[in-house]
């Protein structure tokens, strides 16, 4: 391994078809790897040893994927908020002209 400007050159083996599909999709393997490592190592994201990662979700951390995770994690609060609005209405409804 050779370090350059805070980065380390790393040789690894990867399935050729998988690499081809990633490149066709416009994914940079080194960026995806770095992003996924950061996601898994962040607080609350450390994974246990020996876990089978083959069934895990795709590695891409796109804005759409983050939005979907946020919506899923906050579904109960969103449901309660919508129920409150359905019961009480929106603040300022009495002054709205539309």
C-alpha positions as CSV (number, residue, x, y, z in Angstrom):
1,X,0.0,0.0,0.0
2,X,1.2,3.5,-0.9
3,X,-0.1,6.6,0.8
4,X,-0.7,9.7,-1.3
5,X,-2.3,12.9,0.0
6,X,-4.2,11.2,2.8
7,X,-5.2,8.3,0.5
8,X,-3.8,4.8,0.3
9,X,-3.5,2.8,-2.9
10,X,-5.0,-0.6,-2.3
11,X,-5.0,-3.6,-4.6
12,X,-8.1,-5.9,-4.3
13,X,-10.0,-8.5,-6.3
14,X,-13.6,-8.0,-7.4
15,X,-16.0,-9.9,-9.5
16,X,-15.4,-8.7,-13.1
17,X,-19.1,-8.6,-14.0
18,X,-20.0,-6.7,-10.8
19,X,-17.2,-4.1,-11.6
20,X,-18.6,-3.8,-15.2
21,X,-22.1,-3.2,-14.0
22,X,-20.8,-0.6,-11.5
23,X,-18.9,1.2,-14.2
24,X,-21.9,1.0,-16.5
25,X,-24.0,2.6,-13.8
26,X,-21.5,5.4,-13.5
27,X,-20.3,4.3,-10.1
28,X,-16.6,4.8,-9.1
29,X,-15.7,1.6,-7.0
30,X,-13.2,3.5,-4.8
31,X,-15.8,6.2,-4.0
32,X,-18.4,3.5,-3.3
33,X,-16.1,1.5,-1.1
34,X,-15.0,4.6,0.9
35,X,-18.6,5.8,1.4
36,X,-19.8,2.3,2.5
37,X,-16.9,2.0,5.0
38,X,-17.7,5.4,6.4
39,X,-21.4,4.4,6.7
40,X,-20.7,1.1,8.4
41,X,-18.1,2.6,10.8
42,X,-20.1,5.7,11.9
43,X,-21.5,5.7,15.5
44,X,-24.3,3.1,15.6
45,X,-23.2,1.6,12.3
46,X,-20.4,-0.7,13.4
47,X,-21.2,-4.2,12.3
48,X,-20.5,-7.4,14.0
49,X,-17.7,-9.7,12.9
50,X,-18.6,-12.6,10.7
51,X,-21.9,-11.1,9.4
52,X,-23.0,-12.3,6.0
53,X,-23.1,-9.0,4.0
54,X,-24.3,-10.7,0.8
55,X,-27.9,-10.0,1.6
56,X,-27.3,-6.4,2.6
57,X,-28.8,-3.4,0.8
58,X,-26.9,-1.9,-2.1
59,X,-23.9,0.2,-1.2
60,X,-24.9,3.4,-3.0
61,X,-25.8,6.1,-0.6
62,X,-27.7,8.3,-3.0
63,X,-29.9,11.3,-1.9
64,X,-32.9,9.2,-2.8
65,X,-31.7,6.3,-0.7
66,X,-31.1,8.6,2.3
67,X,-34.6,10.2,1.8
68,X,-36.2,6.8,1.7
69,X,-34.4,5.7,4.9
70,X,-35.4,9.0,6.6
71,X,-39.0,8.5,5.6
72,X,-39.0,4.9,6.9
73,X,-37.3,5.9,10.2
74,X,-39.8,8.7,10.8
75,X,-42.9,7.0,9.4
76,X,-44.6,6.9,12.9
77,X,-44.0,10.6,13.6
78,X,-45.2,11.6,10.1
79,X,-48.4,9.5,10.6
80,X,-49.0,11.2,14.0
81,X,-48.3,14.7,12.6
82,X,-50.7,14.1,9.7
83,X,-53.4,12.8,12.1
84,X,-53.0,15.9,14.2
85,X,-53.4,18.2,11.2
86,X,-56.4,16.2,10.0
87,X,-58.0,16.8,13.4
88,X,-56.9,20.4,14.1
89,X,-56.1,21.9,10.7
90,X,-53.0,23.9,9.8
91,X,-51.9,27.0,11.8
92,X,-53.3,30.1,10.1
93,X,-56.0,28.2,8.1
94,X,-58.5,30.9,9.2
95,X,-56.5,33.6,7.5
96,X,-55.9,31.7,4.2
97,X,-57.8,32.9,1.2
98,X,-57.0,29.9,-1.0
